[in-house]
Amino acid sequence: MARKGYAVSKVTMAAVFLLAYLHIAKTAAEVKVKLGQENISHLHFYFHDLLVGKNVTAVQVASAPTTHSYFTQFGLVRVMDDWLTEGPEATSKMVGRAQGIYVSCGQQKVHLLMAVTFVFESGKYNGSTLAMVGKNAVLEQVREMPIVGGSGIFRLARGYALARTHVFDRKTGNAVVEYNVTVLHY
């Protein structure tokens, strides 16, 4: 008698798993239809990080007591609302802003942890955002950082950003950085 109960229980569990699998497969197919076709976009812009001057775009908000004893400024935290422009000149057409923080996180090398939202304010990407989080080895000629999300046109975005310093003023710390971004999105 116990064997019959065991066999029925086994069949019942198999049926439950089969129904659950079919429901998940159906739901996944519905989601795919709702999201539409996956697209790839390539963006090119310049990022203006201004620490000194009339139109400062990044400010220091924290540091460790030992920050200034490191040539890397280890422990320094800045908040930014940097301009994004079509060209490297400050007078170039503004396409958006880079809003977020960066932290000097290297003791031996100048590395920044960047948590940035690229907020697009004109053109076909107006109202959309891309989120970038990762290490920026600022002294490297080209740095690659991950794009981990987005909104608007860039919903469910993933991809990468290649950053290249266009101009860096050692005296002020002001910089203009060229970004080439490739993203997959729906």
DRENMI-627436 format. One record per residue (C-alpha): residue in three letters; z, x, y. Coordinates in steps of 0.05 Angstrom, whole numbers, plus 5000, padded with zeros to 4 digits. Each point is the difference from the previous one (the first is absolute). Example, Ala and Ser with C-alpha at 12.3 -4.5 7.8 and 13.67 -1.06 7.14 Angstrom:
REM DRENMI-627436
GULUM  rest     Z     X     Y
GULUM   ALA  5156  5246  4910
GULUM   SER  4987  5027  5069
REM end
This chain:
REM DRENMI-627436
GULUM  rest     Z     X     Y
GULUM   MET  5000  5000  5000
GULUM   ALA  5017  5056  5048
GULUM   ARG  4931  5030  4988
GULUM   LYS  4964  4937  5023
GULUM   GLY  5039  5001  5066
GULUM   TYR  4982  5073  5009
GULUM   ALA  4926  4986  4989
GULUM   VAL  4999  4941  5048
GULUM   SER  5037  5042  5051
GULUM   LYS  4949  5056  4993
GULUM   VAL  4942  4951  5009
GULUM   THR  5034  4967  5060
GULUM   MET  5010  5068  5034
GULUM   ALA  4928  5019  4988
GULUM   ALA  4976  4935  5030
GULUM   VAL  5046  5010  5061
GULUM   PHE  4973  5071  5011
GULUM   LEU  4928  4976  4992
GULUM   LEU  5010  4944  5051
GULUM   ALA  5034  5048  5048
GULUM   TYR  4943  5051  4993
GULUM   LEU  4948  4946  5013
GULUM   HIS  5038  4976  5062
GULUM   ILE  5005  5071  5028
GULUM   ALA  4926  5013  4986
GULUM   LYS  4981  4934  5035
GULUM   THR  5045  5016  5060
GULUM   ALA  4971  5071  5006
GULUM   ALA  4929  4971  4999
GULUM   GLU  5019  4949  5054
GULUM   VAL  5029  5056  5044
GULUM   LYS  4937  5041  4992
GULUM   VAL  4958  4942  5022
GULUM   LYS  5045  4986  5061
GULUM   LEU  4999  5073  5023
GULUM   GLY  4925  5006  4998
GULUM   GLN  4959  5063  4996
GULUM   GLU  5035  5067  5009
GULUM   ASN  4972  5039  5059
GULUM   ILE  5001  5072  5022
GULUM   SER  5006  5018  5074
GULUM   HIS  4995  5067  5035
GULUM   LEU  5035  5007  5067
GULUM   HIS  4997  5057  5050
GULUM   PHE  5046  5006  5060
GULUM   TYR  5043  5049  5040
GULUM   PHE  5076  4998  5003
GULUM   HIS  5032  5023  5066
GULUM   ASP  5072  5024  4991
GULUM   LEU  5028  5014  5069
GULUM   LEU  5070  5030  5005
GULUM   VAL  4995  5023  5073
GULUM   GLY  4965  4971  5061
GULUM   LYS  4990  4936  5038
GULUM   ASN  4983  4956  4940
GULUM   VAL  5048  5024  4945
GULUM   THR  4985  4966  4933
GULUM   ALA  5052  5032  4954
GULUM   VAL  5074  5010  5014
GULUM   GLN  5056  5036  4963
GULUM   VAL  5053  4952  4975
GULUM   ALA  5042  5044  4955
GULUM   SER  5012  5071  4976
GULUM   ALA  5051  5038  4959
GULUM   PRO  5048  5049  5032
GULUM   THR  4959  5056  4967
GULUM   THR  4930  4973  5017
GULUM   HIS  4986  5051  5054
GULUM   SER  5021  5059  4956
GULUM   TYR  4938  4986  4956
GULUM   PHE  4931  5020  5024
GULUM   THR  4977  4937  4963
GULUM   GLN  5049  4956  5040
GULUM   PHE  5028  4975  4933
GULUM   GLY  5036  4933  5010
GULUM   LEU  4964  4979  5064
GULUM   VAL  4980  4926  5003
GULUM   ARG  4950  4971  5048
GULUM   VAL  4976  4929  5012
GULUM   MET  4928  4991  5021
GULUM   ASP  4954  4949  5032
GULUM   ASP  4939  5046  5002
GULUM   TRP  4931  4982  5025
GULUM   LEU  4941  4994  4951
GULUM   THR  4933  5012  5035
GULUM   GLU  4927  5004  4980
GULUM   GLY  4993  5071  5027
GULUM   PRO  5046  5059  5012
GULUM   GLU  5006  4989  5075
GULUM   ALA  5058  4960  5028
GULUM   THR  4949  4959  5039
GULUM   SER  4962  4980  4937
GULUM   LYS  5001  4927  4979
GULUM   MET  5067  4981  4969
GULUM   VAL  4994  4967  4932
GULUM   GLY  5074  4992  4985
GULUM   ARG  5067  5033  4993
GULUM   ALA  5038  5042  4948
GULUM   GLN  5071  4972  4998
GULUM   GLY  5055  5030  4958
GULUM   ILE  5043  5061  4989
GULUM   TYR  4992  5071  4978
GULUM   VAL  5054  5046  4975
GULUM   SER  4999  5076  4995
GULUM   CYS  5018  5007  4926
GULUM   GLY  4982  5072  4983
GULUM   GLN  5049  5058  5006
GULUM   GLN  4949  5054  4983
GULUM   LYS  4935  4967  5022
GULUM   VAL  4982  4952  5056
GULUM   HIS  4995  4935  4961
GULUM   LEU  5009  4931  5028
GULUM   LEU  5016  4937  4962
GULUM   MET  4958  4947  5034
GULUM   ALA  5010  4925  4996
GULUM   VAL  4946  4970  5045
GULUM   THR  4966  4934  5010
GULUM   PHE  4931  5005  5030
GULUM   VAL  4994  4937  5042
GULUM   PHE  4928  4984  5018
GULUM   GLU  4991  4964  5067
GULUM   SER  4925  4995  5010
GULUM   GLY  4934  4995  4963
GULUM   LYS  4990  4971  4931
GULUM   TYR  5069  5023  4976
GULUM   ASN  5037  4967  5059
GULUM   GLY  5067  4971  4976
GULUM   SER  4999  5039  4934
GULUM   THR  5046  5057  4980
GULUM   LEU  5002  5058  4951
GULUM   ALA  5065  5032  4975
GULUM   MET  5003  5075  4988
GULUM   VAL  5061  5034  4969
GULUM   GLY  5001  5072  4978
GULUM   LYS  5007  5074  5013
GULUM   ASN  4960  5031  5057
GULUM   ALA  4996  5076  4993
GULUM   VAL  4981  5007  5074
GULUM   LEU  4980  5073  4997
GULUM   GLU  4947  4988  4946
GULUM   GLN  4929  4992  5025
GULUM   VAL  4991  4933  4964
GULUM   ARG  5057  4956  4976
GULUM   GLU  4994  4942  4952
GULUM   MET  5049  4942  5004
GULUM   PRO  5002  4935  4961
GULUM   ILE  4984  4931  5027
GULUM   VAL  5048  4954  4964
GULUM   GLY  4985  4932  5029
GULUM   GLY  4973  4958  5056
GULUM   SER  4993  4931  5030
GULUM   GLY  4944  4956  5027
GULUM   ILE  4933  5027  4978
GULUM   PHE  5038  5056  4964
GULUM   ARG  5043  4955  4956
GULUM   LEU  5020  5037  4937
GULUM   ALA  4970  5065  5026
GULUM   ARG  5006  5066  4965
GULUM   GLY  4967  5065  5015
GULUM   TYR  5008  5065  5037
GULUM   ALA  4998  5030  5070
GULUM   LEU  4974  5070  5015
GULUM   ALA  5031  5029  5063
GULUM   ARG  4973  5060  5038
GULUM   THR  5031  5027  5064
GULUM   HIS  4949  4997  5056
GULUM   VAL  5044  5028  5055
GULUM   PHE  5072  5026  5000
GULUM   ASP  5037  5025  5062
GULUM   ARG  5054  5049  4976
GULUM   LYS  5036  4996  5067
GULUM   THR  5008  4924  5003
GULUM   GLY  4992  4980  4927
GULUM   ASN  4947  4949  5020
GULUM   ALA  4946  4991  4947
GULUM   VAL  4936  4963  4988
GULUM   VAL  4986  4990  4926
GULUM   GLU  4934  4975  4969
GULUM   TYR  5009  4950  4943
GULUM   ASN  4948  4981  4948
GULUM   VAL  5028  4942  4958
GULUM   THR  4970  4971  4937
GULUM   VAL  5030  4935  4973
GULUM   LEU  4987  4950  4945
GULUM   HIS  5020  4929  5019
GULUM   TYR  4983  4926  4990
REM end
